[in-house]
Amino acid sequence: MAAARRVVVIGGGISGLATAHALVAGGADVAVEVLEASARLGGNLRTVRRDGFLLDEGPDSWVAQKPHATQLVKALGLGDALIETIADNRRVYVATRTGLVAQPAGLFLGIPSRVRPLLRSPLLTPLGKARVLLDLVLPRGYGRAPGEDEAVGDFVQRRLGKEALDRLAGPLLGGLFSGDVADLSLMSTYPQIAALEKNGSVVRGARALMPKRAPGAPSTPPKSPFASLRDGMGSLVDALERALDGVVRRELAVARVEAGRDGAKYAVVDAKGGVHAADEVVLTGPAHLAAALLRGLDAALADDLASIRYGSAVAAFLAYREADLGRRLDATGYLVPRDLGRDVVAGTWVSSKWPGRAPAGHVLVRCFFAERNLEATDATLVELAEKEAAFTIGARAEPLFAHVARFHRGSPQPRVGHAALIARIRGRLAAHGGLHVAGSAYDGVGISDCVRQAEQVAASIRAVARP
């Protein structure tokens, strides 16, 4: 009987844990070992509890339409803990120089699908609205060479104009990646938006995707675009850790991946000098760290991995008594157009977005800062967040507490041409055989995207291991 195929997974974030879980649960003849450099698992998924409040420092949810995370959650026995955004608050505001204005109804990822709400919105000037309507008559691919990738910002501006980019689509589409729409690759970040142009007008394309309401039927809140967990995203990490008992080794950094010894294809050398023989190696951390580990094995592959750019993120949470605010928090939050030049680029009203995030009579808000504030002190960030809260929600007392979270180089920035780069990386990996990557740098940044990639890698390994 052949020996079990030895798999070393480098990284104990969601991608690494999901890869190991898919391998262990899949029934293939494999021996799996996960190596994590830090003392905690989960990577950017971090949940903090304080004084009855629940704070997800990193991502607080996944896209509900992408099924892989939901399926994993159910497989781990957390199906009863799934939650949706609060139905009555499924709206978003946009900051202006004088306050907050509601987004026009019927937006699909910032793209208008309905004309009347757009025409009534004060966010765009009459000229800006006319430019959006021009999309209805512009031909498919207007202003773009067939088949070429382009920046998200270029796509929105050529179809809908600069005002729609700055006020409607840009703050959302850039914010979801903590990046700049002038650089982000359309096909690698929002291919569903590119698909809107299939028959010409993107406004008509967005309208075709919106749910239809029968004549005379009562108006209902839009479907929740996101899903989360009652006890925060950290509960997903905890469930994976329980399922992988004996598989994960913490506080064991990897120094490099080398050609194997004594019949093993690879040798994973840890920072303490230990050698982990492997037939398959899965690198799930940031691409620049994978590059460092593979440099001695394949310099060209390492160069490609190192070229994937990352952004950093910093946010401050503030807890208040409801009575100390000047307005009701009746939305999931707000977006801030870049041309306002504000330090805060978005705000989430956490306790209005998700149930169970604050005690009764209290609220929790989160301010996201422009990357230029990354190195500011906690005290400075809290001061900026308090000023923002005073302006946007009328906070008239000091917060009960403040909490700052930072993520250095935590957000991949897929630039124009990213798909071709990833194809080249995967080609070089395949040439080696037994080397794999998975994670937010490669094919989608969301939690569900990471789980999907992890399961695809596990499936490919199981196919080789199957007798």
GUSEDREN-848474 format. One record per residue (C-alpha): x, y, z; residue number from 1; chain; residue in one letter. Coordinates in nm, 2 decimals. Each point is the difference from the previous one (the first is absolute). Layout:
      c1      c2      c3  seq  mol  type
       X       Y       Z  NUM    A     A
...
END
This chain:
      c1      c2      c3  seq  mol  type
    0.00    0.00    0.00    1    A     M
    0.14    0.34   -0.10    2    A     A
    0.09    0.25    0.28    3    A     A
   -0.23    0.29    0.06    4    A     A
    0.08    0.31   -0.21    5    A     R
    0.17    0.26    0.22    6    A     R
   -0.14    0.35   -0.02    7    A     V
    0.14    0.30    0.17    8    A     V
   -0.22    0.31    0.01    9    A     V
    0.19    0.32    0.08   10    A     I
   -0.22    0.26    0.17   11    A     G
   -0.29   -0.03    0.25   12    A     G
   -0.23    0.26   -0.14   13    A     G
   -0.34   -0.08   -0.15   14    A     I
    0.16   -0.13   -0.32   15    A     S
    0.24   -0.24    0.18   16    A     G
   -0.26   -0.12    0.24   17    A     L
   -0.26   -0.06   -0.27   18    A     A
    0.26   -0.19   -0.21   19    A     T
    0.08   -0.22    0.29   20    A     A
   -0.36   -0.06    0.09   21    A     H
   -0.09   -0.09   -0.36   22    A     A
    0.29   -0.25   -0.01   23    A     L
   -0.08   -0.16    0.34   24    A     V
   -0.38   -0.01   -0.06   25    A     A
    0.04   -0.12   -0.36   26    A     G
    0.10   -0.35    0.09   27    A     G
    0.32   -0.01   -0.22   28    A     A
    0.31   -0.19    0.12   29    A     D
    0.19    0.31    0.11   30    A     V
    0.20    0.11    0.31   31    A     A
   -0.05    0.37    0.05   32    A     V
    0.20    0.24    0.21   33    A     E
   -0.07    0.38    0.03   34    A     V
    0.28    0.23    0.10   35    A     L
   -0.09    0.34    0.14   36    A     E
    0.26    0.26    0.11   37    A     A
   -0.21    0.18    0.25   38    A     S
   -0.16   -0.10    0.33   39    A     A
   -0.35    0.04   -0.14   40    A     R
   -0.18   -0.13   -0.30   41    A     L
   -0.23    0.17   -0.24   42    A     G
    0.22    0.26   -0.16   43    A     G
   -0.21    0.31   -0.06   44    A     N
   -0.31   -0.16    0.16   45    A     L
    0.01    0.14    0.35   46    A     R
   -0.29    0.03    0.24   47    A     T
    0.02    0.20    0.33   48    A     V
   -0.25    0.01    0.28   49    A     R
   -0.01    0.30    0.23   50    A     R
   -0.26    0.11    0.26   51    A     D
   -0.28   -0.17   -0.19   52    A     G
    0.10    0.12   -0.34   53    A     F
    0.13   -0.23   -0.28   54    A     L
    0.26    0.14   -0.24   55    A     L
    0.12   -0.17   -0.32   56    A     D
    0.33    0.18   -0.05   57    A     E
    0.04   -0.13   -0.36   58    A     G
   -0.27   -0.13   -0.24   59    A     P
   -0.34   -0.02    0.17   60    A     D
   -0.17   -0.21   -0.27   61    A     S
    0.00   -0.16   -0.34   62    A     W
   -0.20    0.05   -0.32   63    A     V
   -0.32   -0.20    0.05   64    A     A
   -0.03   -0.09   -0.37   65    A     Q
    0.34   -0.18    0.00   66    A     K
   -0.09   -0.33    0.17   67    A     P
    0.33   -0.15    0.11   68    A     H
    0.03    0.17    0.34   69    A     A
   -0.36   -0.07    0.08   70    A     T
    0.05   -0.36   -0.09   71    A     Q
    0.31   -0.03    0.21   72    A     L
   -0.18    0.17    0.30   73    A     V
   -0.28   -0.26   -0.02   74    A     K
    0.25   -0.29   -0.04   75    A     A
    0.16    0.12    0.33   76    A     L
   -0.33    0.00    0.18   77    A     G
   -0.04    0.37    0.01   78    A     L
   -0.31    0.02   -0.22   79    A     G
   -0.22    0.12    0.29   80    A     D
    0.24    0.29    0.06   81    A     A
   -0.03    0.15   -0.35   82    A     L
   -0.14    0.36    0.01   83    A     I
   -0.10    0.25   -0.26   84    A     E
    0.02    0.38    0.00   85    A     T
   -0.28    0.17    0.19   86    A     I
   -0.29    0.03   -0.26   87    A     A
   -0.12    0.35    0.10   88    A     D
    0.35    0.15   -0.04   89    A     N
    0.10   -0.13   -0.35   90    A     R
    0.09    0.33   -0.14   91    A     R
    0.33    0.20   -0.03   92    A     V
    0.07    0.37    0.03   93    A     Y
    0.26    0.21   -0.19   94    A     V
    0.19    0.28    0.17   95    A     A
   -0.01    0.35   -0.14   96    A     T
    0.15    0.32    0.13   97    A     R
   -0.31    0.08    0.20   98    A     T
   -0.11   -0.34    0.13   99    A     G
   -0.13   -0.34   -0.12  100    A     L
   -0.22   -0.07   -0.30  101    A     V
   -0.17   -0.33   -0.07  102    A     A
    0.12   -0.19   -0.31  103    A     Q
   -0.26   -0.02   -0.27  104    A     P
   -0.20   -0.32    0.01  105    A     A
    0.07   -0.27   -0.24  106    A     G
    0.38    0.00   -0.01  107    A     L
    0.18   -0.32   -0.10  108    A     F
    0.36    0.03    0.13  109    A     L
   -0.03    0.38   -0.05  110    A     G
   -0.15   -0.03   -0.35  111    A     I
   -0.35    0.16   -0.04  112    A     P
   -0.27   -0.24   -0.11  113    A     S
   -0.29    0.24    0.03  114    A     R
   -0.03    0.34   -0.16  115    A     V
   -0.25    0.18    0.23  116    A     R
    0.19   -0.04    0.33  117    A     P
    0.31    0.12   -0.18  118    A     L
   -0.17    0.31   -0.13  119    A     L
   -0.14    0.08    0.34  120    A     R
    0.34   -0.04    0.18  121    A     S
    0.19    0.31    0.10  122    A     P
    0.33   -0.18   -0.02  123    A     L
    0.04    0.07   -0.37  124    A     L
   -0.04    0.33   -0.19  125    A     T
   -0.24    0.02   -0.29  126    A     P
    0.30   -0.03   -0.24  127    A     L
    0.12   -0.31    0.20  128    A     G
   -0.34   -0.16   -0.03  129    A     K
   -0.02    0.07   -0.37  130    A     A
    0.34   -0.17   -0.04  131    A     R
   -0.12   -0.31    0.17  132    A     V
   -0.31   -0.01   -0.23  133    A     L
    0.24    0.02   -0.30  134    A     L
    0.09   -0.36    0.09  135    A     D
   -0.34   -0.11   -0.13  136    A     L
    0.10    0.08   -0.36  137    A     V
    0.38   -0.06    0.01  138    A     L
    0.10   -0.32   -0.19  139    A     P
    0.15   -0.30    0.17  140    A     R
    0.37    0.04    0.06  141    A     G
   -0.01    0.38   -0.07  142    A     Y
    0.35    0.14    0.05  143    A     G
    0.17   -0.34    0.06  144    A     R
    0.20   -0.24   -0.21  145    A     A
   -0.17   -0.34   -0.02  146    A     P
    0.12   -0.26    0.26  147    A     G
    0.23    0.23    0.19  148    A     E
    0.00    0.04    0.38  149    A     D
   -0.06    0.34    0.14  150    A     E
   -0.01    0.18    0.33  151    A     A
   -0.32    0.00    0.19  152    A     V
    0.00    0.38    0.00  153    A     G
    0.05    0.02   -0.37  154    A     D
   -0.29   -0.23   -0.07  155    A     F
   -0.25    0.19    0.22  156    A     V
    0.12    0.34   -0.13  157    A     Q
   -0.03   -0.10   -0.37  158    A     R
   -0.35   -0.14    0.05  159    A     R
   -0.15    0.23    0.26  160    A     L
    0.23    0.31    0.03  161    A     G
    0.23    0.14    0.27  162    A     K
   -0.27    0.11    0.24  163    A     E
   -0.16   -0.35    0.02  164    A     A
    0.35   -0.14    0.05  165    A     L
    0.09    0.25    0.28  166    A     D
   -0.34    0.00    0.18  167    A     R
   -0.16   -0.34   -0.06  168    A     L
    0.23   -0.28   -0.11  169    A     A
    0.35    0.10    0.09  170    A     G
   -0.03    0.03    0.38  171    A     P
   -0.17   -0.34    0.02  172    A     L
    0.21   -0.19   -0.25  173    A     L
    0.33    0.14    0.12  174    A     G
   -0.10   -0.04    0.36  175    A     G
   -0.07   -0.38   -0.02  176    A     L
    0.36   -0.05   -0.11  177    A     F
    0.15    0.28    0.22  178    A     S
    0.14    0.12   -0.33  179    A     G
   -0.02    0.25   -0.28  180    A     D
   -0.24   -0.06   -0.29  181    A     V
    0.25    0.17   -0.23  182    A     A
    0.23   -0.30    0.04  183    A     D
   -0.23   -0.30    0.08  184    A     L
   -0.05   -0.25   -0.28  185    A     S
   -0.37   -0.02   -0.11  186    A     L
    0.02   -0.36   -0.10  187    A     M
    0.18   -0.11    0.31  188    A     S
   -0.22    0.19    0.25  189    A     T
   -0.34    0.05   -0.15  190    A     Y
   -0.06   -0.22   -0.30  191    A     P
   -0.37    0.02    0.07  192    A     Q
    0.01    0.37   -0.08  193    A     I
    0.19   -0.06   -0.32  194    A     A
   -0.28   -0.25   -0.10  195    A     A
   -0.26    0.28    0.03  196    A     L
    0.14    0.14   -0.33  197    A     E
   -0.08   -0.32   -0.19  198    A     K
   -0.29    0.15   -0.19  199    A     N
    0.11    0.36    0.02  200    A     G
   -0.14    0.22    0.28  201    A     S
    0.12   -0.09    0.35  202    A     V
   -0.31    0.17    0.15  203    A     V
   -0.22   -0.24   -0.19  204    A     R
    0.23   -0.29    0.09  205    A     G
   -0.03    0.09    0.37  206    A     A
   -0.37    0.03   -0.03  207    A     R
   -0.02   -0.35   -0.14  208    A     A
    0.17   -0.14    0.31  209    A     L
   -0.22    0.18    0.26  210    A     M
   -0.29   -0.20    0.16  211    A     P
   -0.33    0.07   -0.16  212    A     K
   -0.31    0.09    0.21  213    A     R
   -0.34   -0.09   -0.12  214    A     A
   -0.24    0.29   -0.07  215    A     P
   -0.19    0.08    0.33  216    A     G
    0.24   -0.22    0.21  217    A     A
    0.11    0.17    0.33  218    A     P
    0.35    0.15    0.00  219    A     S
    0.25   -0.22    0.18  220    A     T
    0.36    0.08    0.12  221    A     P
    0.27   -0.10   -0.25  222    A     P
    0.15   -0.35    0.06  223    A     K
    0.30    0.00    0.23  224    A     S
    0.31    0.01   -0.21  225    A     P
    0.22   -0.13    0.28  226    A     F
    0.00   -0.28    0.26  227    A     A
    0.18   -0.03    0.33  228    A     S
    0.00   -0.19    0.32  229    A     L
   -0.18    0.07    0.33  230    A     R
    0.32   -0.02    0.20  231    A     D
    0.22    0.18   -0.26  232    A     G
    0.24   -0.13   -0.26  233    A     M
    0.24   -0.13    0.27  234    A     G
   -0.26   -0.28    0.07  235    A     S
    0.07   -0.13   -0.35  236    A     L
    0.37   -0.02    0.08  237    A     V
   -0.07   -0.17    0.33  238    A     D
   -0.22   -0.26   -0.17  239    A     A
    0.27   -0.08   -0.26  240    A     L
    0.26   -0.03    0.28  241    A     E
   -0.22   -0.25    0.18  242    A     R
   -0.05   -0.20   -0.32  243    A     A
    0.38    0.00   -0.06  244    A     L
    0.10   -0.12    0.35  245    A     D
    0.36   -0.13   -0.02  246    A     G
    0.05    0.13   -0.36  247    A     V
    0.11    0.36    0.08  248    A     V
    0.33    0.11    0.14  249    A     R
    0.01    0.36    0.13  250    A     R
    0.30    0.23    0.05  251    A     E
    0.20   -0.19   -0.26  252    A     L
    0.11    0.23   -0.28  253    A     A
    0.12   -0.14   -0.33  254    A     V
    0.34    0.11   -0.13  255    A     A
    0.00   -0.14   -0.35  256    A     R
   -0.12   -0.28   -0.23  257    A     V
    0.27   -0.21   -0.16  258    A     E
    0.03   -0.30   -0.23  259    A     A
   -0.07   -0.31    0.20  260    A     G
    0.22   -0.26    0.17  261    A     R
   -0.02   -0.38    0.05  262    A     D
   -0.28   -0.05   -0.26  263    A     G
   -0.21    0.30    0.10  264    A     A
   -0.07    0.25   -0.28  265    A     K
    0.03    0.31    0.23  266    A     Y
    0.16    0.09    0.33  267    A     A
   -0.17    0.27    0.20  268    A     V
    0.26    0.15    0.23  269    A     V
   -0.13    0.18    0.31  270    A     D
    0.17    0.28    0.18  271    A     A
    0.12   -0.24    0.28  272    A     K
    0.18   -0.21   -0.25  273    A     G
   -0.26   -0.28   -0.02  274    A     G
   -0.06   -0.16   -0.34  275    A     V
   -0.35   -0.11   -0.10  276    A     H
   -0.01   -0.24   -0.29  277    A     A
   -0.28    0.06   -0.25  278    A     A
   -0.14   -0.13   -0.32  279    A     D
   -0.22    0.30   -0.03  280    A     E
    0.05    0.35    0.14  281    A     V
   -0.28    0.26    0.02  282    A     V
    0.11    0.36    0.06  283    A     L
   -0.30    0.21    0.13  284    A     T
    0.16    0.31    0.16  285    A     G
    0.05    0.33   -0.17  286    A     P
    0.16   -0.03   -0.35  287    A     A
    0.31    0.19    0.11  288    A     H
    0.07   -0.25    0.28  289    A     L
   -0.06   -0.29   -0.25  290    A     A
    0.26    0.17   -0.22  291    A     A
    0.26    0.00    0.27  292    A     A
   -0.06   -0.36    0.08  293    A     L
    0.04   -0.11   -0.36  294    A     L
    0.28    0.23   -0.10  295    A     R
    0.27   -0.27    0.01  296    A     G
   -0.22   -0.25   -0.19  297    A     L
   -0.12    0.22   -0.28  298    A     D
    0.12    0.36   -0.02  299    A     A
   -0.23    0.09   -0.29  300    A     A
   -0.31   -0.13    0.18  301    A     L
    0.11    0.19    0.31  302    A     A
    0.03    0.32   -0.20  303    A     D
   -0.35   -0.04   -0.14  304    A     D
   -0.15   -0.07    0.35  305    A     L
    0.19    0.30    0.14  306    A     A
   -0.14    0.23   -0.27  307    A     S
   -0.36   -0.03    0.14  308    A     I
   -0.05    0.33    0.18  309    A     R
   -0.17    0.02    0.34  310    A     Y
   -0.17    0.29    0.18  311    A     G
   -0.03    0.05    0.38  312    A     S
   -0.31    0.09    0.20  313    A     A
   -0.07    0.16    0.34  314    A     V
   -0.33    0.06    0.17  315    A     A
   -0.13    0.12    0.34  316    A     A
   -0.30   -0.13    0.18  317    A     F
   -0.20    0.23    0.23  318    A     L
   -0.27   -0.11    0.25  319    A     A
   -0.27    0.24    0.10  320    A     Y
   -0.33    0.02    0.19  321    A     R
   -0.28    0.05   -0.25  322    A     E
   -0.12    0.30    0.20  323    A     A
    0.33    0.18   -0.07  324    A     D
   -0.06    0.01   -0.38  325    A     L
   -0.17    0.27   -0.20  326    A     G
   -0.16   -0.24   -0.25  327    A     R
   -0.14   -0.35   -0.03  328    A     R
    0.25   -0.24   -0.17  329    A     L
   -0.24   -0.14   -0.27  330    A     D
    0.25   -0.13   -0.25  331    A     A
    0.30   -0.23   -0.02  332    A     T
    0.22    0.30   -0.02  333    A     G
    0.13    0.25   -0.26  334    A     Y
    0.27    0.05   -0.26  335    A     L
    0.22    0.30   -0.05  336    A     V
    0.10    0.12   -0.35  337    A     P
    0.37    0.05   -0.04  338    A     R
   -0.03    0.35   -0.13  339    A     D
   -0.12    0.12    0.35  340    A     L
    0.36   -0.06    0.12  341    A     G
   -0.12   -0.15    0.34  342    A     R
    0.21   -0.21    0.23  343    A     D
   -0.29   -0.24    0.04  344    A     V
   -0.09   -0.18   -0.33  345    A     V
   -0.30   -0.20    0.13  346    A     A
   -0.20   -0.07    0.31  347    A     G
   -0.19   -0.31    0.10  348    A     T
   -0.28    0.02    0.26  349    A     W
    0.08   -0.34    0.13  350    A     V
   -0.29   -0.04    0.24  351    A     S
   -0.24    0.11   -0.27  352    A     S
    0.14   -0.23   -0.26  353    A     K
    0.01   -0.32    0.22  354    A     W
   -0.21   -0.12    0.29  355    A     P
    0.18   -0.07    0.33  356    A     G
    0.29    0.23   -0.04  357    A     R
   -0.08    0.24    0.28  358    A     A
   -0.20   -0.01    0.33  359    A     P
   -0.36    0.15   -0.01  360    A     A
    0.00    0.38    0.00  361    A     G
    0.36    0.01   -0.14  362    A     H
    0.16    0.02   -0.35  363    A     V
    0.33   -0.10   -0.15  364    A     L
    0.15    0.18   -0.30  365    A     V
    0.32   -0.05   -0.20  366    A     R
    0.19    0.26   -0.19  367    A     C
    0.23   -0.11   -0.28  368    A     F
    0.30    0.24   -0.06  369    A     F
    0.19    0.09   -0.32  370    A     A
    0.32   -0.20   -0.02  371    A     E
    0.21    0.31    0.06  372    A     R
   -0.11   -0.02    0.36  373    A     N
    0.13   -0.35    0.06  374    A     L
    0.30    0.11    0.21  375    A     E
   -0.20    0.26    0.21  376    A     A
   -0.02   -0.08    0.37  377    A     T
   -0.30   -0.16    0.15  378    A     D
   -0.08    0.33    0.18  379    A     A
    0.01    0.19   -0.32  380    A     T
   -0.22   -0.25   -0.18  381    A     L
   -0.26    0.00    0.28  382    A     V
    0.00    0.38    0.00  383    A     E
   -0.07    0.00   -0.37  384    A     L
   -0.27   -0.26    0.04  385    A     A
   -0.17    0.20    0.27  386    A     E
   -0.01    0.31   -0.22  387    A     K
   -0.14   -0.21   -0.28  388    A     E
   -0.27   -0.14    0.23  389    A     A
   -0.09    0.35    0.12  390    A     A
   -0.04    0.12   -0.36  391    A     F
   -0.18   -0.30   -0.15  392    A     T
   -0.22   -0.14    0.29  393    A     I
   -0.01    0.29    0.24  394    A     G
    0.20   -0.17    0.28  395    A     A
    0.00    0.24    0.29  396    A     R
    0.19   -0.19    0.26  397    A     A
    0.32   -0.19    0.02  398    A     E
   -0.02   -0.37   -0.10  399    A     P
   -0.03   -0.26    0.27  400    A     L
    0.31   -0.15   -0.16  401    A     F
    0.21    0.00   -0.32  402    A     A
    0.18   -0.28   -0.17  403    A     H
    0.25    0.03   -0.28  404    A     V
    0.08   -0.28   -0.25  405    A     A
    0.28    0.00   -0.25  406    A     R
    0.08   -0.23   -0.29  407    A     F
    0.34    0.06   -0.16  408    A     H
    0.01   -0.12   -0.36  409    A     R
   -0.32   -0.19    0.05  410    A     G
   -0.20    0.09   -0.31  411    A     S
    0.11   -0.13   -0.34  412    A     P
   -0.04    0.25   -0.28  413    A     Q
   -0.06   -0.18   -0.33  414    A     P
    0.13    0.24   -0.27  415    A     R
   -0.09    0.01   -0.37  416    A     V
    0.15   -0.32   -0.15  417    A     G
   -0.03   -0.20    0.33  418    A     H
   -0.17   -0.29   -0.17  419    A     A
    0.29   -0.05   -0.24  420    A     A
    0.24    0.02    0.29  421    A     L
   -0.19   -0.27    0.20  422    A     I
   -0.01   -0.22   -0.31  423    A     A
    0.38    0.03   -0.03  424    A     R
    0.04   -0.08    0.37  425    A     I
   -0.23   -0.30   -0.02  426    A     R
    0.19   -0.12   -0.31  427    A     G
    0.33    0.01    0.19  428    A     R
   -0.15   -0.18    0.30  429    A     L
   -0.14   -0.27   -0.22  430    A     A
    0.34   -0.05   -0.16  431    A     A
    0.14   -0.09    0.34  432    A     H
   -0.28   -0.23    0.09  433    A     G
   -0.13   -0.01    0.36  434    A     G
    0.03    0.37    0.06  435    A     L
   -0.32    0.20    0.06  436    A     H
   -0.11    0.34    0.11  437    A     V
   -0.34    0.11    0.13  438    A     A
   -0.12    0.32    0.16  439    A     G
   -0.12    0.36   -0.05  440    A     S
    0.29    0.09   -0.23  441    A     A
   -0.09   -0.23   -0.29  442    A     Y
   -0.37   -0.04   -0.10  443    A     D
   -0.23    0.21    0.21  444    A     G
    0.06    0.16    0.34  445    A     V
   -0.32   -0.09    0.19  446    A     G
   -0.03   -0.27    0.26  447    A     I
   -0.21   -0.21   -0.23  448    A     S
    0.25    0.05   -0.28  449    A     D
    0.28   -0.13    0.23  450    A     C
   -0.21   -0.30    0.11  451    A     V
   -0.07   -0.08   -0.37  452    A     R
    0.37    0.01   -0.09  453    A     Q
    0.09   -0.21    0.30  454    A     A
   -0.25   -0.26   -0.10  455    A     E
    0.12    0.00   -0.36  456    A     Q
    0.36   -0.06    0.12  457    A     V
   -0.12   -0.28    0.23  458    A     A
   -0.19   -0.16   -0.28  459    A     A
    0.31    0.00   -0.23  460    A     S
    0.21   -0.16    0.28  461    A     I
   -0.27   -0.26    0.08  462    A     R
   -0.01   -0.09   -0.37  463    A     A
    0.37   -0.09    0.01  464    A     V
   -0.02   -0.18    0.33  465    A     A
   -0.30   -0.21   -0.09  466    A     R
    0.11   -0.36   -0.07  467    A     P
END
